[in-house]
């Protein structure tokens, strides 16, 4: 499946996931801005995929990324970020969302697992209470937080200014 074909609207995704749940497949939801894709993102998403059969990646819209990350972000438009994430082999589906967290998507999709990166702990996952109330397991996955988009952008800026 090509990367663009993996990008679905929320209603399309809800239907697709219902079909896969009916087949007994385990659904995993991961999320983030993925503003400048780096090795940490790839490792996080591969580890998330290892938690189940189907990996959905919810990508913050340009507006929600700006609210979360501040002025000058995102660096890349949401459609480009979605396509890049969709190009990764571990990813089955991509959806763009406007909210600041994925509570609504957890309610809509009811995945089996909500995967968060190692920059979180079980206690700091913003959606942990929502996940618990829905019976969704939270998994902290990926490699240690040694990569960051913010750090990468800063290194590029420094190197271009001297």
C-alpha positions as CSV (number, residue, x, y, z in Angstrom):
1,X,0.0,0.0,0.0
2,X,1.4,3.4,-0.9
3,X,1.9,6.0,1.8
4,X,-1.0,8.3,0.7
5,X,-3.4,5.4,0.6
6,X,-2.7,4.9,4.4
7,X,-4.0,8.4,5.2
8,X,-7.6,8.1,6.2
9,X,-10.3,10.5,7.5
10,X,-11.7,9.7,11.0
11,X,-14.9,8.1,9.6
12,X,-12.9,6.0,7.1
13,X,-10.6,4.9,9.8
14,X,-13.4,4.0,12.2
15,X,-14.9,1.7,9.5
16,X,-11.6,0.1,8.6
17,X,-10.7,-0.6,12.3
18,X,-14.1,-2.1,13.0
19,X,-13.5,-4.6,10.1
20,X,-10.1,-5.5,11.5
21,X,-11.4,-5.9,15.1
22,X,-14.0,-8.2,13.7
23,X,-11.2,-10.4,12.3
24,X,-9.6,-10.5,15.8
25,X,-6.7,-8.2,15.1
26,X,-5.1,-6.2,17.9
27,X,-5.2,-2.5,17.3
28,X,-2.5,-0.1,18.5
29,X,-2.7,3.7,18.5
30,X,0.4,5.9,18.6
31,X,0.4,9.7,18.2
32,X,2.6,12.7,17.8
33,X,3.5,15.8,15.7
34,X,6.3,14.1,13.7
35,X,7.4,17.5,12.6
36,X,10.9,16.4,11.4
37,X,11.0,12.7,11.1
38,X,14.1,11.2,12.8
39,X,15.4,7.8,14.0
40,X,13.7,8.1,17.4
41,X,10.3,8.4,15.6
42,X,11.0,5.3,13.5
43,X,12.1,3.3,16.6
44,X,9.0,4.5,18.5
45,X,6.6,3.5,15.7
46,X,8.3,0.1,15.2
47,X,8.1,-0.6,18.9
48,X,4.4,0.4,18.9
49,X,3.7,-1.9,16.0
50,X,5.3,-4.8,18.0
51,X,2.4,-4.3,20.6
52,X,-0.3,-5.5,18.1
53,X,-1.3,-6.3,14.6
54,X,-2.4,-3.0,13.2
55,X,-0.7,0.4,13.9
56,X,-2.6,3.6,13.6
57,X,-0.6,6.8,13.9
58,X,-2.5,10.0,14.7
59,X,-0.6,13.1,13.6
60,X,-1.3,16.5,15.1
61,X,-2.7,19.0,12.6
62,X,-0.7,22.1,11.8
63,X,-3.0,24.1,14.2
64,X,-2.6,21.7,17.1
65,X,1.2,21.4,16.5
66,X,1.5,25.1,16.6
67,X,-0.4,25.2,19.9
68,X,1.8,22.5,21.4
69,X,5.2,23.5,20.0
70,X,5.0,27.2,19.6
71,X,5.9,29.8,17.0
72,X,7.7,28.5,13.9
73,X,6.2,25.0,14.2
74,X,5.4,22.9,12.4
75,X,8.3,23.0,10.0
76,X,6.5,20.7,7.6
77,X,2.8,20.8,6.6
78,X,0.5,18.1,8.1
79,X,-0.1,16.4,4.7
80,X,3.7,16.0,4.2
81,X,4.2,14.7,7.8
82,X,1.4,12.2,7.3
83,X,2.8,11.0,4.0
84,X,6.3,10.5,5.5
85,X,4.9,8.6,8.5
86,X,2.7,6.5,6.2
87,X,5.8,5.6,4.2
88,X,7.2,3.7,7.2
89,X,6.6,-0.1,6.9
90,X,5.4,-0.4,10.5
91,X,2.5,2.0,9.9
92,X,-0.8,0.7,8.7
93,X,-2.9,3.8,8.9
94,X,-2.4,7.5,9.5
95,X,-5.1,10.0,10.6
96,X,-4.7,13.8,11.2
97,X,-6.3,15.2,14.3
98,X,-6.9,18.8,15.6
99,X,-7.2,18.2,19.3
100,X,-4.2,18.6,21.6
101,X,-4.4,15.0,22.8
102,X,-6.0,11.8,21.6
103,X,-8.7,11.3,24.1
104,X,-11.4,11.6,21.5
105,X,-9.6,9.2,19.2
106,X,-9.4,6.7,22.0
107,X,-13.2,6.9,22.4
108,X,-13.8,6.7,18.7
109,X,-11.4,3.9,17.8
110,X,-11.2,1.9,21.0
111,X,-7.7,0.5,20.2
112,X,-6.4,-2.4,22.4
113,X,-3.2,-0.5,23.1
114,X,-2.2,3.2,23.3
115,X,1.5,3.5,22.7
116,X,3.5,6.5,24.0
117,X,7.2,7.2,23.6
118,X,9.8,7.0,26.4
119,X,9.5,10.7,27.1
120,X,6.4,9.7,29.1
121,X,6.0,7.4,32.1
122,X,2.8,5.6,33.0
123,X,1.9,8.4,35.3
124,X,2.5,11.3,32.8
125,X,0.6,10.0,29.8
126,X,-2.0,12.7,29.3
127,X,-4.7,10.3,28.2
128,X,-4.0,7.6,30.9
129,X,-7.4,8.1,32.7
130,X,-9.4,8.0,29.5
131,X,-7.5,4.9,28.4
132,X,-8.1,3.2,31.7
133,X,-11.8,4.0,31.7
134,X,-12.1,2.4,28.2
135,X,-10.0,-0.7,29.1
136,X,-7.2,0.3,26.8
137,X,-3.7,-0.7,27.8
138,X,-1.0,2.0,27.8
139,X,2.4,0.9,26.6
140,X,5.6,3.0,26.9
141,X,7.7,2.0,23.9
142,X,10.7,3.0,21.9
143,X,14.3,3.8,22.6
144,X,15.5,6.2,25.3
145,X,14.7,9.8,24.4
146,X,18.0,10.7,22.8
147,X,16.5,12.3,19.7
148,X,14.2,15.4,19.5
149,X,12.8,17.4,16.7
150,X,13.5,20.6,18.8
151,X,17.2,19.6,19.2
152,X,17.6,18.7,15.5
153,X,16.1,22.1,14.4
154,X,18.4,23.9,16.8
155,X,21.5,22.1,15.4
156,X,20.4,22.9,11.8
157,X,19.9,26.6,12.8
158,X,23.3,26.8,14.5
159,X,25.2,25.2,11.6
160,X,23.5,27.4,9.1
161,X,24.5,30.6,11.0
162,X,28.1,29.9,11.4
